[in-house]
Amino acid sequence: MNKDKLELVTDFYEFTMSNGYLLNNMNDIAYFDVFFRNVPDKGGYAIVAGLEQIIEFIENLKFDDEDINYLRSKQIFSEEFLTYLKDFKFSGDIWAIPEGTVVFPNEPLLTVRAPIIEAQLLETMLLLIINHQSLIATKTNRIVKEAGNRPVMEFGARRAHGTSAAIYGARAAIIGGAVGTSCTLTAQKFGVPASGTMAHSWIQSFDSEYEAFKAYAEIYPNGCTLLVDTYNTLESGVPNAIKVFDEVLKPKGIRPAAVRLDSGDLAYLSKKVRIMLDEAGYKDCKICVTNSLDEYLIASLIKQGAKVDSFGVGENLITAKSDAVFGAVYKLVAIEKNGKIIPKIKISENVAKITNPSFKKAYRFYSKSTNYAIADLITLANEEINEDEYEIFDPQSPWKKKTLKGYYVKPLAEKIYDNGKLVYKLPKLEEIAKYEKEQLNTIWDEVKRLDNPQKYYVDLSKELWDLKQKMLEDQK
């Protein structure tokens, strides 16, 4: 991502609306929420990601002469507005749920409080970043979960939808639980392990498979991994690998790291390869498999008893191929005039698209006895949570009620910007990945299962629900 020239990665209507706001003297404080409506792949939860890049964007957001001249050339913007853009600097407040947090539909992942023009001009980039990275982090976690304790490496750079998608998709994959990436720039930029050894072209470029393996082992004896399926996995690939292990590595007292399978019946081949390696004295040599894997194929391999120690996952991860839209939206929820918050609501015949109005906060209830998450609650920002007991109800079926006891509560969001000043300390990527694992340990397995996950409830407080119902009634 070129952090210096992203200011025009903005839907054009944000400029036309902002120009209109200015000409109508409408630049009151506005509140916008970022939230999503459905978990991709009909999953039970999502992983939020992308906050660091949002901060990077805001910290570098400015409009230079080239931008101003381009907008002037459209001959629809006032000089007053172009002058405003030339002096633009974000001055508002932002609250966000930290990266790596387990999140659920309709929760405010990020809330912007700012003059409406400033808030409007952030919309596209905020959504672009959150939608992409949260999608890939969520997809990766589905894959990692099915792999169990077997490491998953992100191998998708060449299949990503462009440069930024490769770089930041790999970053999101690390948040989602991948242990390394094939994208060298991501590894350098974020200090994560770079994974990769050889392609089939290396082997094909030599006169024989044996010579290719031998040359590679001599150059890279430590951590030596050989790709054994270029010609015939069982009749030449593995025998040649073993021969090189014996002739090159063994005399040096070095053990091979792994062999990689990239085609064929991976379950069958991995079992045969395991036997061959064990019989040759290389029980410690791992087997890595690749080749268009996803969470379902990995689950199937494991169910078949495949002898696989690690997975390299590419296109299905980096593109989230099975459900490639996260669907977060950016909706106006309130306007502030003279210090008073005026709630706003969007109404639709599609009930799922009716927004939750006003400035809000989200909380998570945890069981004191198990430390598992019980439910989430969205409240009006000024509400306080009773620490002894609290009645929650399903906002779609309000007669379904439950009184919680023996819990503790944590707010989900943290303040990121205060009057335009960054007040949040960015964690390192490895810290975010660790936090994500800790978060997942608080979620019940039934919510995390691959198919037909148990629904996790995100409820509205009585005050927020009443406000929403009143606003709906008033619109009739």
C-alpha positions in Angstrom: 0.0 0.0 0.0 1.4 3.4 -1.0 0.5 5.4 2.1 1.3 8.7 0.4 -1.3 8.6 -2.4 -4.5 7.0 -1.2 -6.7 10.0 -0.5 -8.6 9.6 -3.7 -9.4 5.9 -3.0 -12.8 7.3 -2.2 -16.2 6.8 -3.8 -16.9 9.9 -5.8 -20.2 10.5 -4.1 -18.3 11.2 -0.9 -16.9 14.3 -2.5 -20.2 15.3 -4.0 -22.0 14.9 -0.7 -19.2 16.7 1.2 -19.3 19.6 -1.2 -23.0 19.8 -0.7 -22.7 19.7 3.1 -20.3 22.6 3.0 -22.4 24.7 0.7 -25.4 24.1 2.9 -23.5 25.0 6.1 -24.0 21.4 7.3 -20.9 20.2 9.1 -22.3 19.2 12.4 -20.7 16.3 14.4 -21.8 13.0 13.0 -21.6 9.4 14.3 -21.0 6.6 11.9 -20.8 2.9 12.7 -18.9 0.2 10.8 -20.6 -3.2 11.2 -21.3 -6.4 9.3 -24.6 -8.3 9.0 -23.5 -11.9 8.3 -20.5 -14.1 9.0 -18.9 -15.4 5.8 -19.3 -19.1 4.9 -22.3 -19.3 7.3 -19.8 -19.4 10.1 -20.4 -18.7 13.8 -17.9 -15.9 14.3 -15.5 -13.5 12.6 -12.1 -12.0 13.3 -11.7 -8.3 13.0 -8.5 -7.0 11.4 -7.1 -3.9 9.6 -7.0 -1.2 12.3 -3.3 -0.6 11.9 -3.8 0.3 8.2 -6.7 2.5 9.0 -4.5 4.5 11.4 -1.8 4.6 8.8 -4.3 6.0 6.3 -5.7 8.7 8.6 -2.2 9.7 9.8 -1.2 10.4 6.2 -4.5 11.7 4.8 -4.1 15.0 2.9 -5.0 16.4 -0.4 -2.2 17.9 -2.5 -2.3 20.2 -5.5 -2.6 17.3 -8.0 -5.7 16.0 -6.2 -7.3 19.5 -6.0 -6.6 20.2 -9.6 -8.2 16.9 -10.7 -11.3 17.6 -8.6 -11.4 21.2 -10.0 -11.3 19.7 -13.5 -14.7 18.1 -12.9 -16.2 21.5 -12.8 -18.8 20.6 -10.2 -17.0 21.4 -6.9 -17.0 24.9 -5.3 -13.7 26.6 -4.6 -14.7 26.8 -1.0 -14.8 23.0 -0.8 -11.5 22.7 -2.7 -9.9 25.1 -0.2 -11.4 23.0 2.6 -9.8 19.9 1.2 -6.4 21.6 0.8 -6.4 22.2 4.6 -7.9 18.9 5.5 -6.9 17.2 8.7 -8.9 14.7 10.7 -10.1 16.2 14.0 -12.6 13.7 15.3 -12.8 10.7 17.6 -12.7 7.0 16.7 -13.4 4.0 18.8 -12.6 0.5 17.5 -12.6 -3.1 18.5 -8.9 -4.2 18.6 -7.6 -6.4 15.8 -7.8 -10.1 16.5 -11.0 -9.9 18.5 -13.7 -12.4 17.9 -16.7 -10.4 16.6 -20.3 -11.0 15.6 -22.9 -9.4 13.3 -24.3 -5.9 14.0 -21.6 -5.0 16.5 -19.9 -1.6 15.9 -16.5 -2.7 14.9 -15.5 1.0 14.6 -17.3 4.2 15.4 -16.4 7.6 14.0 -17.4 10.8 15.7 -16.4 13.8 13.6 -17.6 16.7 11.5 -19.8 15.0 8.9 -17.5 16.0 6.0 -14.5 14.4 7.7 -16.5 11.3 8.6 -17.9 11.0 5.1 -14.5 11.2 3.4 -13.2 8.2 5.5 -15.9 5.8 4.4 -14.4 4.0 1.5 -11.0 3.3 2.9 -12.3 2.3 6.3 -14.6 -0.2 4.7 -12.1 -1.4 2.1 -9.5 -2.1 4.8 -11.8 -3.7 7.4 -13.7 -5.7 4.8 -10.6 -7.2 3.2 -8.5 -8.0 6.2 -11.4 -9.2 8.4 -12.5 -11.5 5.6 -9.1 -13.1 5.2 -8.4 -13.3 8.9 -11.8 -15.1 9.3 -11.2 -17.4 6.4 -7.7 -18.3 7.7 -9.0 -19.0 11.1 -11.5 -21.5 9.7 -8.7 -23.2 8.0 -6.4 -23.2 11.0 -9.1 -24.6 13.2 -9.6 -27.6 11.0 -5.8 -28.1 10.8 -5.7 -28.7 14.5 -2.2 -28.5 15.9 -0.7 -28.7 12.4 0.9 -25.4 11.2 -0.8 -23.5 8.3 1.3 -21.3 6.0 -0.1 -18.7 3.7 1.0 -19.4 0.2 -1.4 -17.2 -1.9 0.5 -14.1 -3.1 0.3 -15.1 -6.8 -3.4 -15.7 -6.6 -4.3 -12.5 -4.7 -6.4 -9.8 -6.3 -3.5 -7.3 -6.6 -0.4 -6.2 -4.8 -2.1 -4.8 -1.7 -4.3 -7.8 -1.4 -1.3 -10.0 -1.3 0.6 -7.9 1.2 -2.2 -7.2 3.6 -4.1 -10.4 3.0 -0.9 -12.2 4.3 -0.9 -9.9 7.3 -4.5 -10.8 8.0 -3.7 -14.5 7.6 -1.1 -14.2 10.4 -3.8 -12.6 12.6 -6.1 -15.5 11.7 -3.5 -18.0 12.8 -1.2 -18.8 10.0 2.4 -19.3 11.1 4.2 -17.8 8.1 3.7 -16.4 4.6 5.2 -16.8 1.1 4.9 -13.0 0.6 8.4 -11.7 1.3 7.4 -8.1 1.6 4.8 -9.0 4.3 7.5 -11.0 6.1 9.8 -8.0 6.0 7.3 -5.3 6.8 5.7 -7.0 9.7 8.5 -9.2 11.0 6.8 -12.6 10.5 8.4 -15.8 9.1 8.8 -16.2 5.4 8.0 -19.6 4.1 9.1 -21.3 0.8 11.7 -23.5 -0.7 11.4 -24.5 -4.3 9.0 -24.8 -7.2 8.7 -27.5 -9.9 10.7 -25.3 -12.2 13.8 -25.7 -10.1 13.6 -29.5 -10.5 12.7 -29.3 -14.2 15.7 -27.0 -14.9 18.2 -29.8 -14.0 19.0 -32.8 -16.0 17.5 -35.0 -13.3 15.4 -34.8 -10.2 18.2 -36.3 -8.2 20.6 -33.5 -9.3 18.1 -30.9 -8.5 17.6 -32.2 -5.0 21.3 -32.7 -4.4 22.1 -29.1 -5.5 19.4 -27.7 -3.3 20.5 -29.7 -0.2 24.1 -28.6 -0.7 23.1 -24.9 -0.8 20.4 -25.1 1.9 21.3 -28.1 4.2 19.6 -26.6 7.2 15.8 -26.7 7.0 16.0 -28.7 3.8 12.6 -29.3 2.3 12.2 -31.1 -1.1 9.2 -31.0 -3.5 8.7 -34.7 -4.4 5.8 -34.7 -6.9 7.3 -33.2 -10.1 7.5 -36.6 -11.9 6.4 -39.6 -9.9 6.1 -39.1 -6.1 6.5 -42.7 -5.0 8.8 -44.1 -7.7 11.3 -41.3 -8.1 10.5 -38.2 -5.9 10.7 -39.8 -2.5 13.5 -42.3 -3.4 15.6 -39.4 -4.7 14.9 -37.3 -1.7 16.0 -40.1 0.6 19.1 -40.7 -1.5 20.0 -37.0 -1.1 19.3 -37.0 2.6 21.6 -40.0 3.0 24.4 -38.6 0.8 24.4 -34.9 1.6 22.7 -34.2 4.9 23.5 -37.4 6.9 27.3 -37.1 6.6 27.0 -33.5 8.0 24.9 -34.6 10.9 21.9 -32.6 9.6 18.4 -33.9 9.6 16.0 -33.1 6.7 13.1 -30.7 7.5 10.4 -32.0 5.2 9.1 -33.2 1.9 6.3 -31.4 0.1 3.4 -32.9 -1.8 1.6 -30.6 -4.3 -0.6 -32.9 -6.3 -2.3 -36.3 -6.5 -4.3 -38.1 -3.9 -2.8 -36.4 -0.9 -4.3 -38.7 1.7 -3.0 -41.9 0.0 0.4 -40.4 -1.0 1.1 -39.0 2.4 0.5 -42.4 4.0 2.9 -44.1 1.6 5.5 -41.4 1.9 5.4 -41.6 5.7 6.1 -45.3 5.5 9.0 -44.8 3.1 10.6 -42.0 5.2 10.2 -44.0 8.4 11.8 -47.1 6.9 14.7 -45.1 5.6 15.3 -43.7 9.1 13.7 -40.3 8.7 10.8 -40.5 11.1 11.5 -36.9 12.1 11.1 -35.7 8.5 7.8 -33.8 8.2 5.3 -34.0 5.3 3.9 -30.7 4.1 1.0 -30.7 1.6 -0.3 -27.9 -0.7 -2.5 -27.8 -3.8 -5.7 -25.7 -3.6 -6.5 -26.6 0.0 -9.3 -25.1 2.1 -10.9 -25.9 5.5 -13.1 -28.7 4.1 -10.3 -30.5 2.2 -8.1 -30.2 5.2 -10.8 -31.7 7.5 -11.3 -34.5 4.9 -7.6 -35.3 4.8 -7.4 -35.5 8.6 -10.5 -37.7 8.7 -8.9 -40.0 6.2 -5.9 -40.4 8.4 -3.5 -38.5 6.1 0.0 -38.3 7.5 0.4 -34.6 7.2 2.4 -32.4 9.5 1.7 -28.9 8.0 -0.3 -27.2 5.3 0.5 -24.5 2.7 -2.8 -22.8 1.7 -3.0 -20.4 -1.2 -5.8 -19.2 -3.4 -8.7 -20.4 -1.3 -7.3 -18.5 1.6 -6.0 -15.3 0.1 -9.1 -14.7 -2.0 -11.6 -16.2 0.6 -12.9 -18.0 -2.6 -15.9 -19.7 -1.0 -17.5 -16.4 0.2 -15.4 -13.5 -0.9 -17.3 -10.6 0.6 -17.2 -9.6 4.3 -20.0 -7.1 3.9 -19.2 -4.5 6.5 -21.1 -1.2 6.0 -20.7 2.4 7.2 -23.9 3.9 8.4 -24.9 7.2 10.0 -26.4 6.6 13.4 -26.5 10.1 15.0 -26.0 13.8 14.5 -24.8 16.0 17.4 -26.1 19.6 17.6 -25.2 21.9 20.5 -23.9 19.0 22.5 -27.1 17.0 22.1 -27.0 13.6 20.3 -29.9 13.2 17.8 -30.3 9.5 16.9 -30.7 8.5 13.2 -32.0 5.3 11.8 -32.1 3.7 8.3 -35.3 1.8 7.6 -35.7 -1.0 5.1 -38.3 -3.6 4.1 -35.4 -6.0 4.7 -35.4 -6.2 8.5 -31.8 -7.1 8.6 -30.9 -3.8 7.0 -32.6 -1.7 9.7 -29.8 0.0 11.6 -29.4 0.4 15.4 -29.6 4.1 16.1 -27.5 6.5 18.1 -24.1 6.5 19.7 -23.5 3.1 21.2 -21.1 0.8 23.1 -20.7 -2.9 22.9 -19.9 -5.2 25.8 -19.0 -8.9 26.3 -20.3 -10.9 29.2 -18.0 -13.7 30.5 -18.8 -16.5 32.9 -16.8 -16.1 36.1 -16.6 -19.9 36.5 -15.5 -20.8 33.0 -14.2 -17.5 31.5 -16.2 -18.4 28.4 -18.1 -15.6 26.6 -21.9 -15.8 27.4 -23.3 -13.1 25.1 -22.6 -9.6 23.8 -24.7 -6.5 24.5 -25.0 -3.3 22.5 -26.1 -0.3 24.6 -26.5 3.4 24.3 -23.2 5.0 25.1 -24.3 6.5 28.4 -25.7 3.3 29.9 -24.1 1.5 32.8 -24.1 -2.3 33.2 -25.3 -3.8 36.5 -22.5 -6.0 37.9 -24.8 -8.4 39.8 -27.3 -9.5 37.3 -28.6 -8.5 33.9 -31.6 -9.5 31.8 -30.8 -10.0 28.2 -33.3 -10.8 25.4 -33.3 -11.7 21.7 -33.9 -8.4 19.8 -35.7 -10.4 17.1 -37.8 -12.3 19.5 -37.9 -10.1 22.6 -40.0 -12.5 24.6 -37.0 -14.8 24.8 -35.2 -13.6 27.9 -32.5 -14.8 30.2 -31.2 -13.4 33.5 -27.4 -13.5 33.7 -25.6 -14.0 37.0 -22.0 -14.8 38.0 -20.5 -12.8 35.1 -17.9 -10.1 34.5 -18.2 -7.6 31.6 -15.6 -6.1 29.3 -16.1 -3.3 26.7 -15.2 -4.4 23.2 -14.0 -1.1 21.8 -11.1 1.1 22.7 -10.6 4.8 21.9 -8.2 5.2 19.0 -8.5 8.9 18.2 -9.3 11.8 20.6 -9.9 15.2 18.8 -7.8 14.0 15.9 -4.9 12.8 18.1 -3.9 9.1 18.0 -4.2 7.8 21.6 -3.9 4.1 20.8 -0.7 2.1 21.1 -0.4 -0.2 18.1 0.6 -3.8 19.0 3.0 -5.8 16.9 1.5 -8.3 14.5 2.8 -11.2 16.6 1.0 -9.7 19.7 -2.2 -9.4 17.7 -2.0 -13.1 16.6 -1.4 -14.1 20.2 -4.4 -12.1 21.4 -6.5 -13.7 18.7 -5.7 -17.2 20.0 -6.6 -16.0 23.6 -9.9 -14.6 22.3 -10.8 -17.9 20.6 -10.2 -19.7 23.8 -13.1 -17.8 25.4 -15.6 -19.0 22.7 -17.5 -22.2 23.0 -16.6 -25.0 20.5 -20.2 -25.2 19.4 -19.9 -21.6 18.1 -16.6 -22.4 16.3 -17.7 -25.6 14.5 -17.4 -25.7 10.8 -21.0 -26.6 9.9 -24.2 -25.4 11.6 -22.5 -23.5 14.4 -24.4 -22.5 17.5 -25.7 -19.0 17.3 -23.9 -16.5 19.6 -26.3 -13.8 20.7 -25.7 -10.1 20.3 -28.5 -8.4 22.2 -29.7 -4.9 22.5 -30.2 -3.2 25.9 -33.8 -2.3 26.8 -33.1 1.4 26.3 -31.6 0.9 22.9 -34.4 -1.5 21.8 -37.0 0.9 23.1 -35.4 3.8 21.2 -35.3 1.8 18.0 -38.9 0.7 18.3 -40.0 4.3 18.9 -38.1 5.6 15.9 -39.7 2.8 13.8 -43.1 3.8 15.0 -42.5 7.5 14.4 -41.7 6.7 10.8 -45.1 5.1 10.1 
